[in-house]
């Protein structure tokens, strides 16, 4: 960490020094920015949310989204490259689903909280726990 002299000396605590050091990790922040840019597309959010609830092939996703297969394949490729979804091949068919990662689970949870919806299999549980 370069020792930058700040114009105002409000705090020189250990915590502030750690925060300053973390803020210099521009590559990590670029990764977050790239992910948020990827998710700035409504279609990709919809496809991701769908794949949090089921495993589907391109043809079925295309029908659900009312889009062409090449357009859906483009979005799936971007989501897979980001690590948010995974795929598996069964013969000639490729199936997609949300990755089992902290980032995917968090994005799924954020999407549902912002939209004030719940997974179909969890609706009763959420209301019973008073999370709504």
Secondary structure, DSSP 8 states (H G I E B T S, - for coil): ------SS-S---HHHHHHHHHHT-HHHHHHHHHHHHHTT-HHHHHHHHHHHH--EEHHHHHHHHT--HHHHHHHHHHHHHHTSEEEEEETTEEEEEE-SSHHHHHHHHHHHHHHT---GGGHHHHHHHT--
